[in-house]
Amino acid sequence: MSSFKLSASVLAIAALSASAAAARDEVRIVGSSTVFPYAQAVSEQFANMTGAPSPIIESTGTGGGMQIFCGGVGESFPDITNASRAMKKSEYDLCVKNGVTDISEALIGFDGLSIAVSRDNTVDLDLTLEQVYLALGAQVPVDGKWADNPYKKWSDIDPKLPATDILAYGPPPTSGTRDAFVELAMHVGCEGLDFVKAEKAKLDKKDYGNWVKENCSRMRTDGPFVEAGENDNLIVQRLEADPNAVGIFGYSFLYENLDKLKDVKINGIPANFDTIADKSYPISRPLYFYVKNAHRGVIKNLEGYLEEFMSDDAITTGGYLSERGLVPLSEARLAEVRDAVLNAKPMAEPK
């Protein structure tokens, strides 16, 4: 680190120490809409048990949260950012550039990416990832060429599927859920297509990887896929209003709305606690939060909130977070995470 960056960080921490006590008592958290309900549950429990103010949590999306979190050190910047994917190297570099040089990473558990429909939908949908890609990808194979997606109805993709319009509500590009869905569902489904397998046979590993990233990452923009913002509850409302529509969001939102929604099976496998835990459900991902260690001991209640999040009551099997749909870590992995979070161990630089 340059002496300038070090000096900037030291000055920011000094300013934080001088002003934070008078500025705010509340912990401030930004980031993932998927992690939001878990952080909210911890916040409520922490406030109820201690009488401290509830942390202020903003659902900004993973990418948006990283930008805000990495903006600097000081009471005007958040203490924690939630994330539905790991921090990228570009985000880490932004943090360092702005003096945020001491961060602890917490892998809190796992979540499935659910595709869901209203319980008023009379069909039990079971899709392959290839069918998911053909429904939602911007370009697909058409008569032996890579072309704009022509499919309007599910039955256009496979006559066995319903003859209803394709309409999917999903997350925007700033969302970690979108990043994970593209990587775990769209890329995998795209690569399963015969056309793409033929491209793979022509290219070396690096060029093929670039081809997939360039050609299989874009969601269609002609109507069947609708970006529904960072508030997953709005997707739930839209699915209730249109039984033929599907929604894409974290499993926790399906779990919390099982009275209204049902899952779409992927490759014959339902989305539930057990299939996500044993990794048989094809679309699952880790969930995180990141904490700014320069704020510890300065922002009131930050360390208390972290202790509650890492408590047995919250994060272990049978804890109140698993009751909300979080798939817990193994005992060994949880011990490592607790050590990193409670002892303020700095994260490794992302590759």
N, C-alpha and C positions, 0 to 999 in steps of 0.2 A: 504494500500500500504506500502511496506517495505521502510525503510529509504534509502536503496540502490537504489531502483527504483525511489524514489523521487529525490535523488541527481542526478541520471543519467538524469532524465527529465529536471531538472533545468539547468544542465550543457549544455544539448543539446539546450535548448531555449536560453541560454546565447550566445552560439556559433552562433546560427541562427541570433540573434539580431546584433551580431558584424559583420557578414559576408554577410548577405543577400542583403544589399543595393548595395554592389559592385558586387555580384555574378549574380543576375538575376532580371529583372523587370517583366518577364513574369510569369503569373500564370501557374502552371504545373498540369495537370489533367490526370489520368489514368482510366482504368476500362471498363465497359460494352460497347459492340458494339451496343447494342440497344439504350442506352442513348446517345451514341456518336453524332448522328445527332442533337439532341436537345441541347447538350452542344456546338456543333459547331455553331449552329444558334445563341445562346446567345453570344458566343465568338465574332462572326462577328459583331453583333449589338453593343456589348460593345466597340469594337475597333473603329467602325465607328462613334459612338457618342462621344467618349472621346479622340480619337487619341492615346490611349495607345496601346502597343503591344498586339496582339491577344494572348490569352492563348494557350499554347502548349498542345494539347490533343492527347493521345495515346489510341488506341483501343486494350486493352490487354485482354479483357474478365473480367467478374466480379471477378472470383477467382484469376486470375493473378493480377488484380488491387489491391485487398485486400492485397495480399502478399507484393506488392511494397509499398503501402500506409502505411502499418503497420510496415515497416522496420525501421522507426525511425523519429525523429524530426530534421529538419535542411534543409538548402537550397538544398541539394542534393536529398531530398525526395519530392514526390509530395504533393501538398496542398489539393487536392480533389481526391476522387475516385468515379466514377459512378458505379451504381449497378442495375441489373435487378432482384434483390431479396434483402431481408434484410440481414444485416451483421450477420454472424453466431457467436455463442459464442466462438468457437475456434479461429476465426479471431479477435474478440475483445480481447481475452486473449493474442494473439500474439502482438497486438497493445500495450497493457499494459506492456507486457514483455519488449518491445523495447522503452518504455518511451512515447508512444503516448496515453496519459491518458485523454485528453480533446477533445472530438469529438462531433460535432453536426450532427444530422441526418435530411435529407430533403426528405420527400416523395413528389415527384414532380407531380405525376399523375398515370394514369393506361394505360396499353398497352395490346393488345391481342397478343397471339402467333398464327401466321397465318400459315396455310398449303396452299401453293399456287402452281399454274401451269401456264405455258405459255398460252397466249391468243390464240396461234395456236392449243392448245389442244381442240378438238371439243366436248369433253364430259364435262358436268357439274357435277363434282364429288361431292357426298354427302356421307360422311363417319360417322359411329358411332365411339365413342372412343374405343369400343371393336374391331372394324375392324382396327383402327389405331394401337392398341396394337398387334393384330395378324399379321399385316404386318411388324412391326418393332421390336418386342420383341425378345430377344435372345432365350427364351424358351416359349413354348405354350403347351396347351393340345393337345395330339396326341393319339387317340385310348385309352382314359382314363388314360393316363400317362402324366407327365410333362416332355417334351422332347425338343430337339433342333428344332428350327423353320424350317418346311419343305416347307413353302409357297414361291413360286417363282413369281407367277402372282397374280394380284388383284382378278381375277376370281377364283383362288384356294380357296380364303377366302369366296367369295360369287359369284355364277354364274351371278348375276345381275351386278357385277362390270366388268370393261373392262378386256379383255384378253391380257393385256400388262404387261411387267415385272415390278415388284415393284422396284422402284429406288427413294430413298429419300436422299436429301442433307440436312444435319443439323449441329448443333453446336457441338463443342468438349466438353469434360468433364470440362474444365476450364471455360466454359461459364455459366453465370447465366441463359441464355435462355435454356440451356440444363437442368440445375437443375429444372427450372420451368416446362419445358415440361415433364420431368420424373414424377414430382409430380402431375401436373394437367391433363396430358393426359395419360401417360403410366400407372400410378398407378390406376387411375379411370377406364380406359378401362380394365385393368387386373382384377380389382375387380368385374367388371360386367360379367365376364365369369362364366358359371355354375360350371366349375371345381373349380374355386377359391371360389365361394360361398359355395361349399361343404367343402372346407378346413376351411373356416371361422366357419362353424357349429361345427367343431371338436376342435377348439382352443379357449383359452381365449383371451381377447382383446390384451394383451401385446404380446403373442406369435404370434397371427395373424398379428399384425403390423410388427413384425420382419420378418414373412414369406413374406409379401408383399414387404418389403424393400429389402429382399435378392433375391427374385425370379422375381419381376416385374420391377426392375430398370435398367436392362442391355439391351442396344440396341444390335441388332444382328451385327455380325462382318464378315458374310459370303458373303457380297456384296450388298444386297439391301439397307442397310443404309450406307451412306458415310459421314464421318466427313469432313466438308468443311472449317474448320478454323474459325477465328474470323471476317473475312471480309464478311459481308452478301451480299455485292455487287457482290462477286464472285458467290454466289448461284444464284442470279438473272441472271447472264451471263450464267450459266450452264442450267438454265431452258429455256432460250431463245434458247440454242443450242439443247436441247432435250425436245420436247413438252410433252413427256410422263412422264418425271421426275416430282417429287414434291419437294418443298423446305420448310424448317421450319425456321421461323425467326419472329422477332417482327413485329407487324402490321404496324409500321411506314415505313418499307421497302416495304411492299405491297402497302401502300398508295402512296408512292413516285413513284411507278412503275406501276400504274394502266393502263397505256398505253401499257404495255408489259405483265402484269400478271393478273390473276384473282384468287379469293379465292376458296378454297375447303370448302364447307359447312360442319359443324360439327353438327350432330343430326338435320339436316335441317335448321340450323341457319347460316347465312352468317357472315363473319367477317367484321364489319364496325364500324364507330364511335358510332352509336346509340346502337348497340348490346353490345359493350364493356362497354359503359357508364351505361346501365341498367342491366348489369351483366347477360344478357340472353345468351351471347356467352360463351360456356363452358370453353374456355382456355384463361383466362385473368389474369394479375398479376400487382402488384404495381412496380413502378420504383423509384429509390432513387439516391441521392448523399450524400457523407459524407465529411465533411470539418474538417481539422486539426486546431483547434482554437489557438494553439501556434503560428501559422504562421500569424494570423491576426495582422495588424499593423506593420508587419515586412516585409513580401513579398508584394511588391508594387502591387496595383491594385486588390488584392484578394477581399477586401471588396466591391470594385466597381463592380466586376464581380458578386458577390453574390447578390448585390442590383439589378442588371439588371435581373438576373435569377428570382428573387422574384417580379419583377415589374408587374403591370397590363398588360403592353404591351406584356409581355412574357408568363405568366403562367396562366392567367385567360381564361375563355371561350371566344373565338374569338381572343385570342392573337396569336402571330406568332408561338408559339409551338403547339397550337391546330390545326393550319393550316397545320402543318407537321404530324399530326396524334396522338398527345398526348391527352388523355382523361383527362380533368382537374379535380381537386378536388372540393368538395363542398366548399362554402364560409367559413363555420365554420372550416372545416379541414384545408383549406388554411391559415386561420388566425393563427392557431396553428403552422403550419409549418413556416410561416414567422416570428413569434415570436421567435421560436427556432433558426432559421438561422441568422436572423439579430441581435439578442441579444446574440448569442453565447451560447445558453443553452446546457449543456452537455446531450448526449443521455443516456437512461437507459441501463444498462448492459443486453445484450440478455440472454434469458433463455435457 
